[in-house]
Amino acid sequence: MGVTWSGDGPALLLALDRTGGTPLGHQLQDQLRVAVRQGRLSAGERLPSSRRLSADLQVSRGMVVACYEQLIAEGYLVGAAGSGTRVAVGVGGPARRSPRAGTTSPPPAAEHRVDVDFAYGVPDLRSMPLPDWLWALREAGRSAPTAVMGDEDDAGSLRLREVLAAYHRRVRAGTAEAEHAVVVNGFRQGLVLALGALARSGVEQVGLEDPGPRQHDELVRRAGMQPVAVPVDRAGLDVDALRRSGARAVVVTPAHQCPTGVVMGPERRQALVAWATEVDGIVLEDDYDAEFRYDRQPVGSLQGLAADRVLALGSLSKTLAPGIRLGWLLVPPSLVGPVVREKLLTSRGAPALDQLALAALMESGRYDRHVLRMREVYRRRRDVLAGAVAAHAPGLRLAGLEAGCHAVLELPPGTTEPDVERSALRRAVRVHGLSHYRVDAPRAAEVEVPAALVLGFGNVDEGRVLRGVEVLGQALSDASARVPSAVGPRPAR
Ligand SMILES: Cc1ncc(COP(=O)(O)O)c(C=O)c1O
């Protein structure tokens, strides 16, 4: 049974028995009463128009009108000029949330009030260029050939793949062509497809940055391979440890390591590519945050260094909004077939109009302009964050400021992440400890990871960054109350 909207009100599935002796009008009344009592039709919900219901049920319109009048008289329904006949409030089952009926219930009360949430990985949602996106959708709808409404190319819209490959060559110094591009529903889906293809091509172990993006260990295991935790130091992934681990694939975030914020240095980039060649391996390059580099021009994608060894993954989740759910892979030639096969078997593709809209957005220059504008917005937030930390948590090291939308604040000796998280939350500020990002897997090398907080500022405006850090300073003092010298000038390292 489904209730669908049409110009004449919603459809309603009812079945009248024409073989028995019960008059159709009585059956109709009974069925509507039961539907209201049992909550199949909920308070405020609109009924089909009498014209529509009489046509659907093949009965006279007068019979439906009489039935509605009877149920209005009994208090089951209400009729109002202009808004049709609706289920009365206060009878039958509970009111459901309905976008049309206006019977919204409040969201469940949060355990703690949160005024400032330094959540990792959320871009400024209010800056999503909705007018541009709507323009692009209209453009796509206007010019799309009817054929795009059928099943798409297995790898995704050819037009979008051409635009994406060109974008990656232009902005990320890549070398891929449209034939290497695969459209996906964001980074996460791309990673799952790539891992599936690697597992089926015989890879058994996958190196993961530790600390690193959450849940990748689980994704690697689900794909039937073994994750290995590889340490990250101040120059990026420890390639020597990776070499010793025996892994033949690795997932990295070189542009701005998630979560330490380290930018992978040139020697490590060279070493990583050399490792991949040595072991006949593959580097999965999560290129997120690459566009938001502050201290210099963005460094090019690893894919441009070694197109046959690096599979680059891109996404709109940080540059536009996660809700757009589009991303792309630029795949080494030998893996294009296996990756496309994974996609074909598991998803059949991404929404056709959205793909064409993205192509239009990128080709028109609107996407580049938005990214440039956001780079300045995030740069200012980053500066405000750094200034506020210097004022309210002096002496503490704030790392990862060169790029992206998060930074890492090392905690003073003696303070623990959970203590600071709790103390800040009591003051309506949410912060997240670095230890949430430890990889659950055998380690290629033991490393000590400092107690620290990952401070995401993508979706926190400047005023809230200031307030949040001020509160955080108080929380730090609380949490380190038993270690009086914890917060304060620290000896130079
Ligand atoms: C490290 C990293 N890469 C990429 C993404 C983007 O993922 P998706 O495109 O699936 O939203 C995220 C999302 O938070 C992330 O944390």
The ligand as an SDF file (V2000), in Angstrom:
LIG
                    3D

 16 16  0  0  0  0  0  0  0  0999 V2000
   39.5210   11.5610    4.8700 C   0  0  0  0  0  0  0  0  0  0  0  0
   38.2610   11.7410    4.0990 C   0  0  0  0  0  0  0  0  0  0  0  0
   38.2790   11.6390    2.7730 N   0  0  0  0  0  0  0  0  0  0  0  0
   37.1750   11.8170    2.0250 C   0  0  0  0  0  0  0  0  0  0  0  0
   35.9840   12.1250    2.6050 C   0  0  0  0  0  0  0  0  0  0  0  0
   34.7840   12.3190    1.7380 C   0  0  0  0  0  0  0  0  0  0  0  0
   34.0120   11.1730    1.7380 O   0  0  0  0  0  0  0  0  0  0  0  0
   32.6380   11.1370    0.9280 P   0  0  0  0  0  0  0  0  0  0  0  0
   32.9370   11.6610   -0.4310 O   0  0  0  0  0  0  0  0  0  0  0  0
   32.2170    9.6910    0.9100 O   0  0  0  0  0  0  0  0  0  0  0  0
   31.6840   11.9970    1.6730 O   0  0  0  0  0  0  0  0  0  0  0  0
   35.8900   12.2280    3.9800 C   0  0  0  0  0  0  0  0  0  0  0  0
   34.6040   12.5380    4.6120 C   0  0  0  0  0  0  0  0  0  0  0  0
   34.4970   12.9420    5.7470 O   0  0  0  0  0  0  0  0  0  0  0  0
   37.0590   12.0260    4.7480 C   0  0  0  0  0  0  0  0  0  0  0  0
   37.0520   12.1260    6.0660 O   0  0  0  0  0  0  0  0  0  0  0  0
  1  2  1  0
  2  3  1  0
  2 15  2  0
  3  4  2  0
  4  5  1  0
  5  6  1  0
  5 12  2  0
  6  7  1  0
  7  8  1  0
  8  9  2  0
  8 10  1  0
  8 11  1  0
 12 13  1  0
 12 15  1  0
 13 14  2  0
 15 16  1  0
M  END
$$$$
